[in-house]
Every structure is written in structure tokens, then in C-alpha cells.
Amino acid sequence: MQEYEIIQDFLQLGREYNRPGTELVPQGLTVHETATPGATSNNESAYFHNAYREASAHFFVDYSAIVQIIPEDEVAWHAGPTANRRFLSVELCHFTDPEKFQEVWKRGVWLASMLCRKYQWEPSNMNQLNSHAWVSEQWGETDHTDPVGYFQMHGRTWEDFVNDVAKNMQGVIEPMAKLIEKEPWKIEQGIAAIKNLSLRGILVEPDQHIAKLKDADENSLDWVLFVGLDRIAEKAGIKKE
């Protein structure tokens, strides 16, 4: 699975219009589309750095870059008060060119799968991975229906996106299992990996994950995910704090 860089270009903290600094404990991810044809992630970032409007998003994804302008532990104003207090947000940049759209799709799927792995979210659970259209139906605080129309324009559906995220996640888990399949089951190994991932800032609520791991039987491969992620993080140079 190809990895992509996330460029952090955070808005100034304390901007009452789009980065007030309100704490967020992410419960899921909402996917949007920008509805600004041709604008890149850098264009969107520059706009929000200079705009005085009550709107923002955590991530912008185009055909060559992923730009993050709000930290994951802060609220962004993207889908109405209820969703804003619960969900991270990703804006997929709008392109009519099929090749550029395909690159946006690939990066969007990768980002969503990365966040689902990080926070242990299930892609098929709409409370954990959803569209702005679903949020509008749930709470009626906005009337947006994106990114459904954007996907349809390119012959794709929301279900296609969810399925690709799930496949992407599975594509990471299976190689990890092969990487360490010769090692015996050791619950201590999984617990140590969970603690390391927490210290690296990759995993939240480690005690809950440890409790689930202790309940698993010896044939479970739950530990594979944590050990594999810890090894990848170590190779990537992500330090423990």
C-alpha cells in the first residue's frame, strides 16, 4: 500500500472564525468535497489562512498533496455543531479531470483508512466514517449532500469509497501478519506495542485496547496489528514521548 505525506499548515490558534482551539476527542470522520473546481489543497489552505468566515476542515486532499490545517485534537467547523463536536473532517478537492480525480480518490481512501486504523474505527459504521450528506440527514443542521454528487460525476458511489477504505485497511493487516507469523503468541508483546503506540501519539485510550487484547484467545491475531504498527512507526522514526 502506498503511503502519502501529510503536510501540516495549521491555522493560527485562537482565530475565532475558524480555529478557536476547542478540544476534540474524535469519534469518527466526515468526508466532504470542496465544491471549488480546480482549487488544490494548497489553494484551500491559503484561502482559510486569510478568510474570516466560520468554516474550516482538518484535511484537504488533491491529486498531489494532503494538507492539514487543524490538529486532530481540535474542533473544525465543517458540518454543523453536532458533527463538529464529534468528527474529524476531510475535504476532497474538486476536479473534473478523471485522472486527477483518481489521484484524489486514492489519497482520500488512504487518509480515511489511516485514521480508521489509528482510532480503531470501523469503515462500515456510519457513526465512525460518514459523508456530509449523512450528517445532514441525521441532524439537519446543514443541507449539504456532498461528496455523493462528486462521486457520481466520476461513476463512483459512497459505498465504493467505504469498501476501498476497508480493503486498504485489510491490505495493511495481512502483510503485518506475514511479517511476524513465525513469532509465538505473547500477550505481553501486544501490550508493549500498545503502550509504545500511545507514547508515540499514534494510539488513544491504550487501557481499553489492552483490556480487549487480554480477552482475546491464543488464536487471535489482534496483537498483530499493534506489533506491526509499532514496528512501522519505529522504522519511520516516530519517537516515544
C-alpha positions as CSV (number, residue, x, y, z in Angstrom):
1,M,0.0,0.0,0.0
2,Q,1.4,3.4,-1.0
3,E,1.9,5.9,1.8
4,Y,1.4,9.6,1.4
5,E,2.9,12.6,3.2
6,I,0.6,14.9,5.2
7,I,1.7,18.5,5.1
8,Q,0.8,20.4,8.3
9,D,0.0,24.0,7.6
10,F,-2.0,24.9,10.8
11,L,-4.1,28.0,11.0
12,Q,-3.2,30.5,13.7
13,L,-4.5,29.3,17.0
14,G,-7.2,31.4,18.6
15,R,-8.8,32.7,15.3
16,E,-12.4,32.8,16.4
17,Y,-13.6,32.4,12.9
18,N,-12.0,29.0,12.0
19,R,-9.6,27.8,14.7
20,P,-10.8,28.6,18.1
21,G,-8.8,25.8,19.7
22,T,-11.8,23.9,21.1
23,E,-10.8,20.5,22.3
24,L,-12.0,17.5,20.2
25,V,-11.9,13.8,21.1
26,P,-12.5,12.3,17.6
27,Q,-15.4,9.8,17.3
28,G,-15.3,9.4,13.6
29,L,-14.5,11.0,10.2
30,T,-16.8,13.1,7.9
31,V,-15.9,13.2,4.2
32,H,-16.7,16.3,2.1
33,E,-15.9,17.8,-1.3
34,T,-14.8,21.4,-1.7
35,A,-17.1,22.4,-4.5
36,T,-14.4,24.7,-5.8
37,P,-13.5,23.2,-9.1
38,G,-9.8,23.3,-9.9
39,A,-8.7,24.5,-6.4
40,T,-5.8,22.5,-4.9
41,S,-5.1,21.6,-1.3
42,N,-2.6,24.5,-1.1
43,N,-5.2,26.9,-2.6
44,E,-7.7,25.8,0.0
45,S,-5.2,26.2,2.8
46,A,-4.2,29.7,1.7
47,Y,-7.9,30.7,1.5
48,F,-8.6,29.6,5.1
49,H,-5.5,31.3,6.3
50,N,-6.8,34.5,5.0
51,A,-10.6,34.1,5.2
52,Y,-12.7,35.4,8.1
53,R,-15.6,33.0,7.9
54,E,-16.9,30.4,10.4
55,A,-15.7,27.4,8.4
56,S,-12.7,25.1,8.3
57,A,-11.7,21.4,7.9
58,H,-8.9,19.3,9.2
59,F,-7.6,17.9,5.9
60,F,-7.7,18.9,2.2
61,V,-6.8,16.3,-0.4
62,D,-6.0,16.9,-4.0
63,Y,-4.2,14.9,-6.7
64,S,-0.7,15.5,-5.4
65,A,-0.9,16.6,-1.8
66,I,-2.7,16.2,1.6
67,V,-2.7,19.4,3.7
68,Q,-3.8,19.5,7.3
69,I,-4.8,22.9,8.7
70,I,-6.5,22.0,12.0
71,P,-4.9,19.5,14.6
72,E,-6.8,16.3,15.2
73,D,-7.5,17.2,18.8
74,E,-9.3,20.4,17.9
75,V,-12.7,21.2,16.5
76,A,-13.1,22.3,12.9
77,W,-16.2,24.0,11.6
78,H,-17.3,21.7,8.8
79,A,-20.7,20.1,9.2
80,G,-22.8,21.8,11.9
81,P,-22.5,21.9,15.7
82,T,-23.2,18.3,16.4
83,A,-20.9,16.8,13.9
84,N,-18.2,19.4,14.6
85,R,-18.0,18.3,18.2
86,R,-17.7,14.6,17.2
87,F,-15.9,14.2,13.9
88,L,-12.7,14.9,12.1
89,S,-13.1,16.2,8.5
90,V,-11.5,15.7,5.2
91,E,-12.3,17.8,2.1
92,L,-11.7,16.1,-1.3
93,C,-10.7,18.8,-3.8
94,H,-13.0,19.0,-6.9
95,F,-11.6,18.1,-10.3
96,T,-13.4,17.2,-13.5
97,D,-10.4,15.5,-15.0
98,P,-10.7,11.8,-14.4
99,E,-7.0,11.2,-13.8
100,K,-6.8,13.9,-11.2
101,F,-10.0,12.6,-9.6
102,Q,-8.5,9.1,-9.4
103,E,-5.5,10.5,-7.6
104,V,-7.7,12.4,-5.2
105,W,-9.7,9.2,-4.6
106,K,-6.5,7.2,-3.8
107,R,-5.2,9.8,-1.3
108,G,-8.7,10.2,0.3
109,V,-9.0,6.4,0.7
110,W,-5.5,6.2,2.2
111,L,-6.2,9.1,4.6
112,A,-9.5,7.6,5.7
113,S,-8.0,4.2,6.2
114,M,-5.1,5.6,8.2
115,L,-7.4,7.5,10.5
116,C,-9.7,4.5,10.9
117,R,-6.7,2.3,11.9
118,K,-5.3,5.0,14.3
119,Y,-8.6,5.4,16.1
120,Q,-9.9,1.8,15.7
121,W,-12.9,2.9,13.7
122,E,-15.0,0.6,11.5
123,P,-15.5,1.9,8.0
124,S,-19.0,0.4,7.6
125,N,-20.2,2.1,10.8
126,M,-21.7,5.5,9.7
127,N,-21.1,6.9,13.2
128,Q,-17.3,6.4,12.6
129,L,-17.0,7.0,8.8
130,N,-19.6,9.1,7.1
131,S,-20.4,11.7,4.4
132,H,-21.6,15.3,4.8
133,A,-24.8,14.0,3.2
134,W,-25.4,11.5,6.0
135,V,-24.6,14.2,8.6
136,S,-27.2,16.5,7.1
137,E,-29.8,13.7,7.2
138,Q,-29.0,12.8,10.8
139,W,-29.1,16.2,12.4
140,G,-30.5,18.7,9.8
141,E,-28.0,21.4,10.8
142,T,-26.8,21.7,7.2
143,D,-28.3,20.9,3.8
144,H,-25.2,19.7,2.1
145,T,-25.2,16.4,0.2
146,D,-21.5,16.0,-0.6
147,P,-19.5,14.2,-1.7
148,V,-22.2,12.0,-3.2
149,G,-22.7,14.1,-6.4
150,Y,-19.0,14.5,-6.9
151,F,-18.5,10.7,-6.7
152,Q,-21.4,10.1,-9.1
153,M,-19.9,12.5,-11.6
154,H,-17.0,10.1,-11.9
155,G,-19.0,6.9,-11.8
156,R,-18.4,6.2,-8.1
157,T,-20.6,5.8,-5.0
158,W,-20.2,6.4,-1.3
159,E,-20.3,2.6,-0.9
160,D,-17.4,2.3,-3.3
161,F,-15.4,4.7,-1.0
162,V,-16.2,2.8,2.2
163,N,-15.3,-0.6,0.5
164,D,-12.0,0.8,-0.7
165,V,-11.2,2.1,2.8
166,A,-11.9,-1.3,4.2
167,K,-9.8,-3.1,1.6
168,N,-7.0,-0.7,2.2
169,M,-7.1,-1.4,5.9
170,Q,-7.0,-5.2,5.2
171,G,-4.1,-4.7,2.9
172,V,-2.1,-3.4,5.8
173,I,-3.1,-6.1,8.3
174,E,-2.3,-9.1,6.1
175,P,1.4,-8.1,5.4
176,M,1.9,-7.5,9.1
177,A,0.7,-11.0,9.9
178,K,3.2,-12.4,7.5
179,L,5.9,-10.2,8.9
180,I,5.7,-11.8,12.4
181,E,3.9,-15.1,11.7
182,K,6.9,-17.1,13.0
183,E,6.8,-15.4,16.4
184,P,4.8,-17.1,19.2
185,W,1.7,-15.6,20.7
186,K,2.7,-13.4,23.6
187,I,0.1,-11.1,25.2
188,E,3.0,-9.1,26.7
189,Q,4.3,-8.3,23.2
190,G,0.9,-6.9,22.2
191,I,0.6,-4.9,25.4
192,A,4.1,-3.5,25.0
193,A,3.3,-2.4,21.4
194,I,0.1,-0.7,22.6
195,K,2.0,1.3,25.2
196,N,4.6,2.2,22.6
197,L,2.0,3.4,20.2
198,S,0.4,5.5,22.9
199,L,3.8,7.1,23.8
200,R,4.3,7.8,20.1
201,G,1.0,9.7,19.9
202,I,-0.5,7.2,17.4
203,L,-3.0,5.4,19.7
204,V,-5.5,6.8,22.1
205,E,-7.1,5.2,25.2
206,P,-4.4,2.4,25.5
207,D,-6.1,0.8,28.5
208,Q,-9.2,-0.1,26.5
209,H,-7.1,-1.8,23.8
210,I,-5.1,-3.7,26.4
211,A,-8.3,-4.9,28.1
212,K,-9.6,-6.2,24.7
213,L,-6.3,-7.8,24.0
214,K,-6.3,-9.7,27.3
215,D,-9.8,-11.0,26.5
216,A,-8.6,-12.4,23.1
217,D,-7.8,-16.1,22.8
218,E,-4.4,-17.5,21.8
219,N,-5.5,-17.9,18.2
220,S,-6.4,-14.3,17.8
221,L,-4.4,-12.0,15.6
222,D,-5.4,-8.8,17.3
223,W,-1.9,-8.4,18.6
224,V,-0.5,-8.5,15.0
225,L,-2.0,-5.1,14.2
226,F,-0.4,-3.4,17.3
227,V,3.0,-5.0,16.9
228,G,3.1,-4.3,13.2
229,L,2.1,-0.7,13.6
230,D,4.7,-0.2,16.3
231,R,7.4,-1.6,14.1
232,I,6.3,0.6,11.2
233,A,6.3,3.6,13.5
234,E,9.7,2.8,14.8
235,K,11.2,2.4,11.3
236,A,9.5,5.7,10.3
237,G,11.4,7.4,13.2
238,I,8.3,8.4,15.2
239,K,9.7,8.9,18.7
240,K,8.1,8.0,22.0
241,E,7.4,10.9,24.3
